[in-house]
Amino acid sequence: MKTIQMTLDEDLVHAVDRVTRQMKTSRSAFTRSALREAIQRYEVRRLEEKHRKGYERHPAKPDEFLVWEDEQAWEDR
């Protein structure tokens, strides 16, 4: 692991300290987890944006997915 220095607002430090006490964890462990989750959310948003732009450039045709209709298992049948 690598040690880094960060500058945080005082109220954020107090909130992190409160939460880490409740979670019985350290600031570092909490921050690692929060950063991993933020990166994962960023990646999901990036992929969703990529897909949205792809469908804008190449919209699905109205009958494009009809071939799969018979393949779906519906509970009411």
C-alpha positions in Angstrom: 0.0 0.0 0.0 1.0 3.6 -0.5 0.5 6.4 2.0 -1.0 9.6 0.6 -1.9 12.9 2.1 -5.4 14.4 1.5 -7.0 17.8 2.3 -10.6 17.5 3.5 -13.2 19.9 4.9 -13.4 19.8 8.6 -17.1 18.8 8.6 -16.3 15.9 6.3 -13.5 14.7 8.6 -16.0 14.8 11.5 -18.6 12.8 9.5 -16.0 10.2 8.5 -14.8 9.9 12.1 -18.3 9.4 13.4 -19.1 6.8 10.7 -15.8 4.9 11.2 -16.4 4.7 15.0 -19.8 3.3 14.4 -18.4 0.8 11.8 -15.5 0.0 14.0 -13.0 0.6 11.2 -10.3 3.1 10.4 -10.4 6.2 8.3 -8.0 4.5 5.8 -10.2 1.4 5.4 -13.3 3.5 5.1 -11.7 5.7 2.5 -10.4 2.8 0.5 -13.9 1.3 0.4 -15.5 4.6 -0.5 -13.0 5.2 -3.3 -13.6 1.7 -4.7 -17.3 2.3 -4.7 -17.0 5.7 -6.3 -14.7 4.3 -9.1 -17.2 1.5 -9.7 -20.1 4.0 -10.0 -18.0 6.1 -12.4 -17.3 3.0 -14.6 -21.0 2.1 -14.7 -22.0 5.7 -15.6 -19.2 5.7 -18.3 -20.5 2.4 -19.8 -24.1 3.6 -19.7 -23.1 6.8 -21.5 -21.2 4.8 -24.1 -24.2 2.5 -24.7 -26.6 5.5 -24.9 -24.4 7.2 -27.5 -24.1 3.9 -29.5 -27.9 3.6 -29.6 -28.2 7.2 -30.6 -25.9 6.5 -33.5 -27.4 3.1 -34.4 -31.0 3.0 -32.9 -32.6 -0.4 -32.5 -35.0 -1.3 -35.3 -38.7 -1.8 -34.2 -38.6 -5.5 -35.0 -34.9 -6.1 -34.0 -35.7 -8.2 -30.9 -38.9 -10.0 -32.1 -36.9 -13.1 -32.8 -36.4 -13.5 -29.1 -40.1 -13.2 -28.1 -40.7 -17.0 -28.4 -37.5 -17.7 -26.5 -38.6 -15.9 -23.3 -40.2 -17.9 -20.6 -43.3 -16.2 -19.3 -44.9 -17.3 -16.0 -48.5 -16.8 -17.1 -48.3 -19.3 -20.0 
